[in-house]
Amino acid sequence: MQKAGFGRPADGSADDGAAGSAAAGVVHRLARRHETLATVESLTGGLLATSIVDIAGVSGIYRGGLVVYATELKGTLAGVPADLLSERGPVDPDVAAALAEGGRQRCGADWGVATTGVAGPEPQDSKPVGLVYVAVAGPNGGEVRQLALSGGREHVRAAAVVESLRLLAERIHAADAVEDGDVEADPGTAAGATRGGAGTAGAVRR
């Protein structure tokens, strides 16, 4: 699992312009690939879907999304295993992976992207404010990224949107490279492997 500590540009660029630019990039690339996308959101509460549907021409690639703010809805709507939610709580890398894969399957999309975390103002279940997991599930597996975001509630949510779109762009780029023959899928990485466990996405890149 990759961790981003900000350091990364997201801390200074998590605004509407950054989200719009990142969303436009993935929409256009998915359109070229003739592939579709679904979203599942917890802490971002629909901001990710909004950034995507703001892009002209998105109807050709965006299937739809789920906002599963309540923990139990992550199971009943997005298909996260109940035992996983019970054991780990909603802010967990495996839960993020399961959300992305669940959205992908339930919306009938090629790709799923998900967000879960603690936006604040208070910690949740001993998890600190700013701890966020973004996940992508795709045709060849998936990836989860752990974020340690600073700033207020609005900034955390906006940064989560930008980083989830960046992760999706990286996964699409990796798929392009495999298909173009530039790299081979490695069974030990997210590009070519899936991790066991009902409802989880692919192996987490470390």
N, C-alpha and C positions, 0 to 999 in steps of 0.2 A: 504494500500500500504506500503510495506516495504521500508525503506530507508537505504542505506549503505553509511557510511561516511568515510570509509578508515582511520582508524581502521581496517577494514577487510583486509585479506591477499592480496587482489587483487592489492593494491598499490605497493607491493613489488614483485609480482609474475606475472605481466601482460607481459609475454614474450612468445616467440614461444613455449617453453617447457611447460608452464602452459596451454596454449591453446591446444596444442597437447594432453596433458594428459587428460584434461577435455573433449575434443572431443572424444578421444578413449573410455572413460568411457561411454558416452551417446550412442555412436555407438554400443558398445557391449551390453549394456542393452536393447536398442531397438531391436537389432537382436534377443536377447533371447525372447523378448515379441512379435516378429513377427509384429512390428509396423514400420511406416514410418515417415519421417521428411521432413519439408520444411522450408526455411529461407526467411525472408524479411529484407533487410538492407537499412538503410539510411546512417548515418555517417560512418559506418564501410565499406561501399563500396565494399563488396565482401570478406572481410577478414574472416568473420564468415563461409561462404561457403567454402572458401579455407581450413580453419582449419579442417572442417568436411571431405572434399573429400581427404585430405591427409591420412586418415586412411584406411588401407587395409580392404577390404570387405565391404566398405561403400555402394556399388551399391545395396546391398540388402535392405537398409533402407532409403537412401536419394533420395527423389523425385526430388528436384530441388529448385531453389530460385529466388528471384527477388531483384534487386538493384534499389531502387526507390529514387534516390538522389533528384530529382526535386519534389517540393511539389505537383504539379498537378498529377504526376505519382503515388503518394501514393493513389490517388483516382481512376485514370483510370486503373491502373494495379493491385493494391492490394485491391481495393474495400473500402477504407476508405471513409465514407460519406463526401460529399463536404461541407455540412454545419458545420460539426465538424472541418474540416481543416480551413474553413473560420473563425470560431469563436475562435478557440484555437491556430491555427498554427501547424506546424509539430512536435514541441517538446512538447509533452503533454502525460500524462499517458493513456488517452482514445485512443489517436491516436496510441500509441504503442500497446495497446490491440487489436485495430482494424487491425493493420498490421499483428500481429501474427495470428489472426483468418482468415484474408483474404488470407494469404499465405497458411494456412492449407486447406482452402476450394478450392482455385483456383489451387493448386497443387495436390489435392486429397490425402492429407497426414493425418495421425493420429495426428501428432503434428506439431505445427508451432512455430517458435521462431523469434523474431523481435528486432531490435535496432533502436533507434532514439535519437538524442541529438545534443549537440554543442561541436565539437572537437576543435574549435578555428581556427585561432588565435584571432578572435574577437567575442564578444557576438552576438547573433542572436535574433532579435525581443525581445530585453530586457532580454533574457535568458542568464545566465552566461556561460562562457566556463567551461566545465566539467560537466554540467547538462546533464545526460543521463537517458533514460528510456529503460529498457530491458523487454520484455514480452514473455510469453509462453502461448499458447492455446493448450489444449489437449482434450481427449475424455470426461473428467469430469469437464470442465471449464478451467480457466486460472489464471494467476497472473502477475502483473506488479511490477517491482522493480525500485525505483528511486535511482540513483547513483550520488554522488558528487565527481567527479574524479579530481585529481590534476595532474600536469605535463604538458608536451607539447602535441602537437596534436597527434603524433604517440602513445604516452603512453595512452592517453584517448581512442583512437580507439582500441588499444590492450586490455586494461582493460575491455572495453565494450564487446569484444568478450568473454573473460574469464568469466565475470559475467553472460552473457546470457547463456553460457553453464552450469555454476553452477546452475542457476535457473532451467534450463531444467532438470538437474540431480535430483534436489530436487523434482520437480513435478513428475518425473518418480518414484522416491522412494516413494512418497506419494501414487501414484496409486498402486504400489506394495503392500504397507501396507494395503490399503483398500481391495484389491483383496485377500490378505492372511488372512483377518479377524482380523488384529491387531488393526485397528481403524475403526470407522464408518465415512462415509462421513457426514460432518456437513453442512446443508443447508446455514449456515451463513458464510462459508469460501469458499475459492477458490476451494477446493477439491470437493465441492458438489453443487455449485450454479453457476448460470449465471446471469450476470447483463443485464438489459434491454438496448435496443438501437441497431439499425441496425449496424452490422459489428463489434461490440465490442466483446471482449473475455469474459471470465468468471469474476466473482466477484473478486475485488481486495482485497487481504489479507491485513489486517491492524495490 
